[in-house]
Amino acid sequence: MSLAAKLDALPDDGASPGQKLRQALSLYEEGVAMQRLNLRRRFPALSEQEIDRAIDRWLAREDEAR
């Protein structure tokens, strides 16, 4: 089954495209916030700038901060 067919088979929640976009952006922001907390926990000595760079690398799918 193709991806398009799988997506078409999902139940319709009645949300408008704008609502779906806002939901997706909210999930994105929450994911970034969770990763930021994870990096702070794993690497407590990193500065805020270093955390920001690690987030940028993570978003670009590069290696995590060390």
Secondary structure, DSSP 4 states (H G I P E B T S, - for coil): --HHHHHHHSPP----HHHHHHHHHHHHHHHHHHHHHHHHHH-TT--HHHHHHHHHHHHTT-PPP-
